[in-house]
Amino acid sequence: MKTHANDIEIIKNQVASTYYVITANTEGITHAESMIFPNGEANCMNWILGHLIYIRNPLLNILGEESVWDREKFSFYNRGEIALDHKDKLISFEDLKAYLKQSQDKLEAKLNTLESFEPEMIKDISTLSLHEIYHSGQLGYLRRILGKPGAIK
């Protein structure tokens, strides 16, 4: 049995760990709560989760997988978009969680089939991994702002 390269094992662990952090921090949050914009302007939990999924799609694409949603249809979750300007377009929080699970299943399945990454993929994969870590932490703060207990013990 051939073992996977260390770089794949690192990314597999990061993908699993950030998924745990994201799901723990979004557990028990209603759609209405996910639409609260702290200070009337900071990104809401709905937008951050949608943005995480939006940026997971390029990671799937780099690995040779299809996106879990259409980039154009969900472009309001893209980097640089102002969430407050699109609040009427943001989709249900439960639907976002389902898309996240779908992306997680695809990522895990694909990573389990790879023996190594192409060298030209490494920078993008590591940057996208950092992106997930960054935003999953934001979800933890938003959870506390919403008056919920911390999810990561």
LINZI-V928981 format. One line per field, one symbol per residue. ss: DSSP state (H for helix, E for strand, L for the rest). psi: psi as a letter, one per 40 degrees, with the letter a starting at -180 (. if undefined). Layout:
# LINZI-V928981
ss = ???
psi = ???
This chain:
# LINZI-V928981
ss = LLLLLHHHHHHHHHHHHHHHHHHHHHLLLLHHHHLLLHHHLLLLHHHHHHHHHHHHHHHHHHLLLLLLLLLLLLHHHLLLLLHHHHLLLLLLHHHHHHHHHHHHHHHHHHHHHLLLLLHHHHHHHHHHHHHHHHHHHHHHHHHHHLLLLLLLL
psi = hhiiiddddddddddddddddddddehehidddeehhieedihiddddddddddedddddddeeiiieihdddfeeeiheihddeedeehiidddddddddddddddddddeeidiiidedddddddddddddddddddddddddeeiiidh.
